[in-house]
Amino acid sequence: MSVTQQGAALQACNNELVSCIDELHERRRELARIIKQEEEEETRLLQNISVLTDKVGHIRETIAARAEEKATLDRAIAEANATYMKILESSESLLSVVKNLVRPH
């Protein structure tokens, strides 16, 4: 192989090498762009998670407070019903006594 042929082969190899390196740089830039987009998306998602976590915490507190209030009302209703039944029984007994006094046998 002559020096000219060797020079041409070296130049062709060099051109191909430069082209490959340029392609690698382009791939790297594209990956850097994609990574940046994904990191921005991750940041947005983490912010959303934080907001939602706060909302869930608030809702849990609200549910707990309302459940406690409901339990208090359940107890008050049960006590009122029991007291009402006692009053009803007493009223029925009183009515029976009064009827016997009004209509003697």
N, CA, C and O atoms as a GROMACS GRO file, in nm:
protein
  420
    1MET      N    1   0.086  -0.116   0.000
    1MET     CA    2   0.000   0.000   0.000
    1MET      C    3   0.091   0.123   0.000
    1MET      O    4   0.190   0.130   0.074
    2SER      N    5   0.056   0.217  -0.083
    2SER     CA    6   0.140   0.336  -0.094
    2SER      C    7   0.107   0.433   0.018
    2SER      O    8   0.006   0.419   0.086
    3VAL      N    9   0.192   0.528   0.035
    3VAL     CA   10   0.173   0.630   0.139
    3VAL      C   11   0.044   0.707   0.111
    3VAL      O   12  -0.028   0.743   0.204
    4THR      N   13   0.015   0.733  -0.013
    4THR     CA   14  -0.107   0.805  -0.050
    4THR      C   15  -0.229   0.721  -0.013
    4THR      O   16  -0.327   0.773   0.040
    5GLN      N   17  -0.223   0.592  -0.042
    5GLN     CA   18  -0.334   0.504  -0.008
    5GLN      C   19  -0.350   0.493   0.144
    5GLN      O   20  -0.462   0.492   0.195
    6GLN      N   21  -0.238   0.486   0.214
    6GLN     CA   22  -0.243   0.480   0.360
    6GLN      C   23  -0.303   0.610   0.416
    6GLN      O   24  -0.383   0.607   0.509
    7GLY      N   25  -0.263   0.722   0.357
    7GLY     CA   26  -0.316   0.852   0.400
    7GLY      C   27  -0.466   0.859   0.375
    7GLY      O   28  -0.541   0.910   0.458
    8ALA      N   29  -0.510   0.808   0.259
    8ALA     CA   30  -0.653   0.809   0.226
    8ALA      C   31  -0.730   0.718   0.320
    8ALA      O   32  -0.839   0.753   0.366
    9ALA      N   33  -0.673   0.601   0.351
    9ALA     CA   34  -0.737   0.507   0.443
    9ALA      C   35  -0.746   0.569   0.582
    9ALA      O   36  -0.848   0.558   0.650
   10LEU      N   37  -0.638   0.634   0.624
   10LEU     CA   38  -0.636   0.699   0.754
   10LEU      C   39  -0.738   0.812   0.758
   10LEU      O   40  -0.807   0.830   0.858
   11GLN      N   41  -0.747   0.889   0.649
   11GLN     CA   42  -0.844   0.999   0.643
   11GLN      C   43  -0.987   0.946   0.648
   11GLN      O   44  -1.071   1.003   0.717
   12ALA      N   45  -1.016   0.836   0.577
   12ALA     CA   46  -1.149   0.775   0.578
   12ALA      C   47  -1.181   0.725   0.718
   12ALA      O   48  -1.292   0.745   0.767
   13CYS      N   49  -1.085   0.661   0.781
   13CYS     CA   50  -1.104   0.610   0.919
   13CYS      C   51  -1.129   0.726   1.014
   13CYS      O   52  -1.217   0.719   1.100
   14ASN      N   53  -1.052   0.832   0.998
   14ASN     CA   54  -1.065   0.951   1.083
   14ASN      C   55  -1.203   1.014   1.064
   14ASN      O   56  -1.268   1.051   1.162
   15ASN      N   57  -1.248   1.025   0.937
   15ASN     CA   58  -1.380   1.082   0.910
   15ASN      C   59  -1.490   0.998   0.975
   15ASN      O   60  -1.584   1.052   1.034
   16GLU      N   61  -1.479   0.867   0.964
   16GLU     CA   62  -1.579   0.779   1.024
   16GLU      C   63  -1.575   0.789   1.176
   16GLU      O   64  -1.680   0.790   1.241
   17LEU      N   65  -1.455   0.798   1.233
   17LEU     CA   66  -1.439   0.811   1.378
   17LEU      C   67  -1.502   0.942   1.426
   17LEU      O   68  -1.574   0.943   1.526
   18VAL      N   69  -1.477   1.051   1.356
   18VAL     CA   70  -1.536   1.181   1.392
   18VAL      C   71  -1.688   1.173   1.382
   18VAL      O   72  -1.758   1.226   1.469
   19SER      N   73  -1.739   1.108   1.278
   19SER     CA   74  -1.882   1.092   1.262
   19SER      C   75  -1.942   1.013   1.378
   19SER      O   76  -2.048   1.049   1.430
   20CYS      N   77  -1.876   0.905   1.417
   20CYS     CA   78  -1.925   0.824   1.531
   20CYS      C   79  -1.922   0.903   1.660
   20CYS      O   80  -2.015   0.895   1.741
   21ILE      N   81  -1.816   0.979   1.680
   21ILE     CA   82  -1.806   1.060   1.803
   21ILE      C   83  -1.916   1.166   1.804
   21ILE      O   84  -1.976   1.192   1.908
   22ASP      N   85  -1.941   1.228   1.688
   22ASP     CA   86  -2.050   1.326   1.678
   22ASP      C   87  -2.184   1.260   1.712
   22ASP      O   88  -2.268   1.319   1.781
   23GLU      N   89  -2.204   1.139   1.662
   23GLU     CA   90  -2.327   1.066   1.690
   23GLU      C   91  -2.340   1.036   1.840
   23GLU      O   92  -2.449   1.048   1.896
   24LEU      N   93  -2.231   0.999   1.905
   24LEU     CA   94  -2.232   0.974   2.049
   24LEU      C   95  -2.267   1.102   2.126
   24LEU      O   96  -2.343   1.099   2.223
   25HIS      N   97  -2.210   1.215   2.080
   25HIS     CA   98  -2.243   1.344   2.145
   25HIS      C   99  -2.392   1.375   2.129
   25HIS      O  100  -2.456   1.422   2.224
   26GLU      N  101  -2.446   1.350   2.012
   26GLU     CA  102  -2.588   1.375   1.988
   26GLU      C  103  -2.674   1.286   2.077
   26GLU      O  104  -2.772   1.333   2.136
   27ARG      N  105  -2.638   1.159   2.088
   27ARG     CA  106  -2.712   1.067   2.177
   27ARG      C  107  -2.705   1.115   2.321
   27ARG      O  108  -2.804   1.110   2.394
   28ARG      N  109  -2.587   1.162   2.362
   28ARG     CA  110  -2.568   1.212   2.498
   28ARG      C  111  -2.656   1.334   2.523
   28ARG      O  112  -2.720   1.344   2.628
   29ARG      N  113  -2.660   1.429   2.427
   29ARG     CA  114  -2.745   1.548   2.442
   29ARG      C  115  -2.892   1.508   2.453
   29ARG      O  116  -2.965   1.564   2.535
   30GLU      N  117  -2.934   1.413   2.372
   30GLU     CA  118  -3.072   1.366   2.375
   30GLU      C  119  -3.105   1.302   2.510
   30GLU      O  120  -3.210   1.326   2.568
   31LEU      N  121  -3.012   1.219   2.559
   31LEU     CA  122  -3.033   1.156   2.690
   31LEU      C  123  -3.036   1.262   2.801
   31LEU      O  124  -3.118   1.251   2.893
   32ALA      N  125  -2.950   1.361   2.793
   32ALA     CA  126  -2.949   1.469   2.893
   32ALA      C  127  -3.083   1.543   2.891
   32ALA      O  128  -3.136   1.578   2.997
   33ARG      N  129  -3.138   1.567   2.772
   33ARG     CA  130  -3.266   1.635   2.759
   33ARG      C  131  -3.378   1.550   2.821
   33ARG      O  132  -3.462   1.601   2.895
   34ILE      N  133  -3.377   1.421   2.791
   34ILE     CA  134  -3.478   1.329   2.846
   34ILE      C  135  -3.466   1.320   2.998
   34ILE      O  136  -3.567   1.323   3.069
   35ILE      N  137  -3.344   1.310   3.047
   35ILE     CA  138  -3.322   1.301   3.192
   35ILE      C  139  -3.375   1.428   3.260
   35ILE      O  140  -3.440   1.419   3.364
   36LYS      N  141  -3.349   1.544   3.201
   36LYS     CA  142  -3.398   1.669   3.259
   36LYS      C  143  -3.551   1.671   3.263
   36LYS      O  144  -3.609   1.711   3.363
   37GLN      N  145  -3.614   1.628   3.155
   37GLN     CA  146  -3.761   1.621   3.153
   37GLN      C  147  -3.813   1.527   3.261
   37GLN      O  148  -3.909   1.560   3.332
   38GLU      N  149  -3.750   1.412   3.274
   38GLU     CA  150  -3.795   1.314   3.373
   38GLU      C  151  -3.772   1.366   3.515
   38GLU      O  152  -3.855   1.342   3.603
   39GLU      N  153  -3.662   1.436   3.538
   39GLU     CA  154  -3.638   1.493   3.669
   39GLU      C  155  -3.741   1.601   3.702
   39GLU      O  156  -3.787   1.611   3.816
   40GLU      N  157  -3.778   1.681   3.602
   40GLU     CA  158  -3.882   1.781   3.624
   40GLU      C  159  -4.016   1.715   3.654
   40GLU      O  160  -4.089   1.760   3.742
   41GLU      N  161  -4.047   1.607   3.583
   41GLU     CA  162  -4.170   1.532   3.609
   41GLU      C  163  -4.167   1.472   3.749
   41GLU      O  164  -4.268   1.474   3.820
   42GLU      N  165  -4.052   1.419   3.788
   42GLU     CA  166  -4.038   1.363   3.923
   42GLU      C  167  -4.063   1.471   4.028
   42GLU      O  168  -4.132   1.447   4.127
   43THR      N  169  -4.008   1.589   4.007
   43THR     CA  170  -4.028   1.700   4.100
   43THR      C  171  -4.176   1.736   4.110
   43THR      O  172  -4.229   1.755   4.220
   44ARG      N  173  -4.243   1.744   3.994
   44ARG     CA  174  -4.387   1.775   3.995
   44ARG      C  175  -4.464   1.666   4.070
   44ARG      O  176  -4.552   1.696   4.150
   45LEU      N  177  -4.431   1.541   4.042
   45LEU     CA  178  -4.502   1.431   4.108
   45LEU      C  179  -4.479   1.432   4.259
   45LEU      O  180  -4.572   1.409   4.336
   46LEU      N  181  -4.356   1.457   4.300
   46LEU     CA  182  -4.327   1.463   4.444
   46LEU      C  183  -4.402   1.578   4.510
   46LEU      O  184  -4.450   1.564   4.623
   47GLN      N  185  -4.414   1.690   4.440
   47GLN     CA  186  -4.492   1.802   4.495
   47GLN      C  187  -4.639   1.762   4.506
   47GLN      O  188  -4.705   1.793   4.606
   48ASN      N  189  -4.690   1.694   4.404
   48ASN     CA  190  -4.830   1.647   4.409
   48ASN      C  191  -4.850   1.549   4.523
   48ASN      O  192  -4.951   1.555   4.593
   49ILE      N  193  -4.754   1.459   4.541
   49ILE     CA  194  -4.763   1.362   4.651
   49ILE      C  195  -4.767   1.436   4.785
   49ILE      O  196  -4.844   1.400   4.874
   50SER      N  197  -4.684   1.537   4.798
   50SER     CA  198  -4.681   1.614   4.923
   50SER      C  199  -4.815   1.681   4.949
   50SER      O  200  -4.867   1.677   5.061
   51VAL      N  201  -4.870   1.744   4.846
   51VAL     CA  202  -5.000   1.810   4.860
   51VAL      C  203  -5.107   1.707   4.896
   51VAL      O  204  -5.188   1.729   4.986
   52LEU      N  205  -5.107   1.594   4.825
   52LEU     CA  206  -5.208   1.491   4.851
   52LEU      C  207  -5.191   1.429   4.990
   52LEU      O  208  -5.289   1.399   5.057
   53THR      N  209  -5.067   1.411   5.032
   53THR     CA  210  -5.041   1.357   5.166
   53THR      C  211  -5.097   1.451   5.272
   53THR      O  212  -5.157   1.406   5.370
   54ASP      N  213  -5.076   1.581   5.252
   54ASP     CA  214  -5.132   1.679   5.346
   54ASP      C  215  -5.285   1.672   5.347
   54ASP      O  216  -5.347   1.677   5.453
   55LYS      N  217  -5.344   1.660   5.229
   55LYS     CA  218  -5.490   1.652   5.220
   55LYS      C  219  -5.542   1.526   5.289
   55LYS      O  220  -5.642   1.530   5.360
   56VAL      N  221  -5.474   1.413   5.268
   56VAL     CA  222  -5.514   1.288   5.333
   56VAL      C  223  -5.505   1.302   5.485
   56VAL      O  224  -5.594   1.257   5.557
   57GLY      N  225  -5.399   1.364   5.533
   57GLY     CA  226  -5.385   1.386   5.677
   57GLY      C  227  -5.498   1.470   5.732
   57GLY      O  228  -5.554   1.439   5.838
   58HIS      N  229  -5.533   1.575   5.660
   58HIS     CA  230  -5.644   1.662   5.704
   58HIS      C  231  -5.776   1.585   5.703
   58HIS      O  232  -5.855   1.595   5.797
   59ILE      N  233  -5.798   1.508   5.598
   59ILE     CA  234  -5.922   1.430   5.589
   59ILE      C  235  -5.929   1.327   5.702
   59ILE      O  236  -6.035   1.307   5.760
   60ARG      N  237  -5.817   1.263   5.732
   60ARG     CA  238  -5.815   1.166   5.842
   60ARG      C  239  -5.852   1.232   5.974
   60ARG      O  240  -5.928   1.177   6.054
   61GLU      N  241  -5.797   1.353   5.997
   61GLU     CA  242  -5.830   1.425   6.120
   61GLU      C  243  -5.978   1.460   6.124
   61GLU      O  244  -6.044   1.446   6.228
   62THR      N  245  -6.031   1.504   6.011
   62THR     CA  246  -6.173   1.539   6.003
   62THR      C  247  -6.260   1.416   6.028
   62THR      O  248  -6.358   1.422   6.102
   63ILE      N  249  -6.223   1.305   5.965
   63ILE     CA  250  -6.299   1.181   5.984
   63ILE      C  251  -6.297   1.139   6.131
   63ILE      O  252  -6.400   1.101   6.186
   64ALA      N  253  -6.181   1.146   6.194
   64ALA     CA  254  -6.170   1.106   6.335
   64ALA      C  255  -6.257   1.194   6.423
   64ALA      O  256  -6.326   1.145   6.512
   65ALA      N  257  -6.255   1.326   6.397
   65ALA     CA  258  -6.336   1.417   6.478
   65ALA      C  259  -6.485   1.390   6.457
   65ALA      O  260  -6.563   1.389   6.552
   66ARG      N  261  -6.523   1.366   6.333
   66ARG     CA  262  -6.664   1.340   6.304
   66ARG      C  263  -6.708   1.204   6.358
   66ARG      O  264  -6.822   1.189   6.405
   67ALA      N  265  -6.619   1.106   6.352
   67ALA     CA  266  -6.652   0.975   6.408
   67ALA      C  267  -6.672   0.984   6.558
   67ALA      O  268  -6.760   0.919   6.614
   68GLU      N  269  -6.591   1.067   6.625
   68GLU     CA  270  -6.605   1.087   6.769
   68GLU      C  271  -6.739   1.156   6.800
   68GLU      O  272  -6.809   1.120   6.894
   69GLU      N  273  -6.772   1.256   6.718
   69GLU     CA  274  -6.899   1.326   6.736
   69GLU      C  275  -7.016   1.231   6.713
   69GLU      O  276  -7.115   1.234   6.786
   70LYS      N  277  -7.005   1.146   6.611
   70LYS     CA  278  -7.110   1.048   6.580
   70LYS      C  279  -7.126   0.950   6.696
   70LYS      O  280  -7.238   0.917   6.734
   71ALA      N  281  -7.014   0.904   6.753
   71ALA     CA  282  -7.021   0.811   6.866
   71ALA      C  283  -7.090   0.877   6.985
   71ALA      O  284  -7.168   0.813   7.056
   72THR      N  285  -7.062   1.005   7.007
   72THR     CA  286  -7.128   1.078   7.115
   72THR      C  287  -7.278   1.086   7.090
   72THR      O  288  -7.359   1.066   7.181
   73LEU      N  289  -7.313   1.115   6.965
   73LEU     CA  290  -7.456   1.120   6.930
   73LEU      C  291  -7.521   0.983   6.944
   73LEU      O  292  -7.634   0.973   6.991
   74ASP      N  293  -7.451   0.877   6.904
   74ASP     CA  294  -7.505   0.741   6.919
   74ASP      C  295  -7.536   0.711   7.065
   74ASP      O  296  -7.640   0.655   7.098
   75ARG      N  297  -7.442   0.749   7.154
   75ARG     CA  298  -7.464   0.724   7.297
   75ARG      C  299  -7.583   0.807   7.349
   75ARG      O  300  -7.665   0.757   7.426
   76ALA      N  301  -7.590   0.933   7.305
   76ALA     CA  302  -7.701   1.020   7.350
   76ALA      C  303  -7.835   0.966   7.300
   76ALA      O  304  -7.934   0.966   7.373
   77ILE      N  305  -7.838   0.920   7.176
   77ILE     CA  306  -7.962   0.864   7.121
   77ILE      C  307  -8.002   0.737   7.196
   77ILE      O  308  -8.119   0.719   7.230
   78ALA      N  309  -7.905   0.650   7.222
   78ALA     CA  310  -7.935   0.526   7.295
   78ALA      C  311  -7.988   0.558   7.435
   78ALA      O  312  -8.084   0.497   7.481
   79GLU      N  313  -7.925   0.653   7.501
   79GLU     CA  314  -7.970   0.692   7.636
   79GLU      C  315  -8.109   0.755   7.630
   79GLU      O  316  -8.193   0.727   7.715
   80ALA      N  317  -8.133   0.840   7.531
   80ALA     CA  318  -8.265   0.904   7.517
   80ALA      C  319  -8.372   0.799   7.489
   80ALA      O  320  -8.482   0.806   7.544
   81ASN      N  321  -8.341   0.703   7.402
   81ASN     CA  322  -8.437   0.596   7.372
   81ASN      C  323  -8.468   0.513   7.495
   81ASN      O  324  -8.583   0.480   7.522
   82ALA      N  325  -8.364   0.479   7.571
   82ALA     CA  326  -8.384   0.399   7.692
   82ALA      C  327  -8.469   0.476   7.792
   82ALA      O  328  -8.561   0.420   7.853
   83THR      N  329  -8.439   0.604   7.810
   83THR     CA  330  -8.516   0.688   7.902
   83THR      C  331  -8.660   0.702   7.855
   83THR      O  332  -8.753   0.697   7.935
   84TYR      N  333  -8.677   0.720   7.724
   84TYR     CA  334  -8.812   0.731   7.667
   84TYR      C  335  -8.891   0.603   7.692
   84TYR      O  336  -9.009   0.609   7.727
   85MET      N  337  -8.827   0.487   7.676
   85MET     CA  338  -8.896   0.360   7.700
   85MET      C  339  -8.938   0.348   7.846
   85MET      O  340  -9.046   0.298   7.874
   86LYS      N  341  -8.854   0.395   7.939
   86LYS     CA  342  -8.890   0.392   8.081
   86LYS      C  343  -9.010   0.484   8.107
   86LYS      O  344  -9.101   0.450   8.182
   87ILE      N  345  -9.007   0.602   8.043
   87ILE     CA  346  -9.118   0.696   8.058
   87ILE      C  347  -9.246   0.635   8.001
   87ILE      O  348  -9.353   0.646   8.061
   88LEU      N  349  -9.234   0.571   7.885
   88LEU     CA  350  -9.351   0.508   7.824
   88LEU      C  351  -9.407   0.398   7.914
   88LEU      O  352  -9.528   0.388   7.933
   89GLU      N  353  -9.317   0.315   7.969
   89GLU     CA  354  -9.363   0.209   8.060
   89GLU      C  355  -9.432   0.269   8.183
   89GLU      O  356  -9.536   0.220   8.227
   90SER      N  357  -9.373   0.376   8.237
   90SER     CA  358  -9.434   0.442   8.354
   90SER      C  359  -9.568   0.502   8.318
   90SER      O  360  -9.664   0.495   8.396
   91SER      N  361  -9.576   0.562   8.199
   91SER     CA  362  -9.703   0.621   8.154
   91SER      C  363  -9.808   0.514   8.138
   91SER      O  364  -9.924   0.535   8.175
   92GLU      N  365  -9.771   0.399   8.082
   92GLU     CA  366  -9.866   0.289   8.065
   92GLU      C  367  -9.913   0.238   8.201
   92GLU      O  368 -10.032   0.210   8.219
   93SER      N  369  -9.821   0.227   8.297
   93SER     CA  370  -9.858   0.183   8.432
   93SER      C  371  -9.952   0.284   8.497
   93SER      O  372 -10.052   0.248   8.559
   94LEU      N  373  -9.917   0.412   8.482
   94LEU     CA  374 -10.001   0.517   8.540
   94LEU      C  375 -10.139   0.515   8.476
   94LEU      O  376 -10.240   0.528   8.546
   95LEU      N  377 -10.145   0.499   8.345
   95LEU     CA  378 -10.274   0.494   8.276
   95LEU      C  379 -10.356   0.376   8.326
   95LEU      O  380 -10.477   0.389   8.346
   96SER      N  381 -10.292   0.263   8.345
   96SER     CA  382 -10.363   0.145   8.395
   96SER      C  383 -10.421   0.171   8.534
   96SER      O  384 -10.535   0.134   8.563
   97VAL      N  385 -10.341   0.234   8.620
   97VAL     CA  386 -10.386   0.264   8.756
   97VAL      C  387 -10.503   0.361   8.752
   97VAL      O  388 -10.604   0.342   8.820
   98VAL      N  389 -10.490   0.465   8.671
   98VAL     CA  390 -10.596   0.566   8.663
   98VAL      C  391 -10.723   0.505   8.606
   98VAL      O  392 -10.832   0.536   8.653
   99LYS      N  393 -10.710   0.420   8.505
   99LYS     CA  394 -10.829   0.355   8.446
   99LYS      C  395 -10.900   0.269   8.551
   99LYS      O  396 -11.022   0.267   8.559
  100ASN      N  397 -10.821   0.199   8.632
  100ASN     CA  398 -10.883   0.116   8.735
  100ASN      C  399 -10.956   0.202   8.840
  100ASN      O  400 -11.057   0.160   8.896
  101LEU      N  401 -10.905   0.320   8.864
  101LEU     CA  402 -10.971   0.409   8.959
  101LEU      C  403 -11.098   0.470   8.899
  101LEU      O  404 -11.197   0.491   8.969
  102VAL      N  405 -11.094   0.496   8.770
  102VAL     CA  406 -11.210   0.557   8.704
  102VAL      C  407 -11.317   0.454   8.681
  102VAL      O  408 -11.436   0.485   8.697
  103ARG      N  409 -11.280   0.335   8.644
  103ARG     CA  410 -11.377   0.227   8.617
  103ARG      C  411 -11.356   0.113   8.714
  103ARG      O  412 -11.290   0.014   8.680
  104PRO      N  413 -11.408   0.122   8.829
  104PRO     CA  414 -11.389   0.011   8.923
  104PRO      C  415 -11.464  -0.113   8.877
  104PRO      O  416 -11.568  -0.103   8.813
  105HIS      N  417 -11.412  -0.226   8.911
  105HIS     CA  418 -11.473  -0.354   8.867
  105HIS      C  419 -11.582  -0.392   8.958
  105HIS      O  420 -11.646  -0.496   8.938
   0.00000   0.00000   0.00000
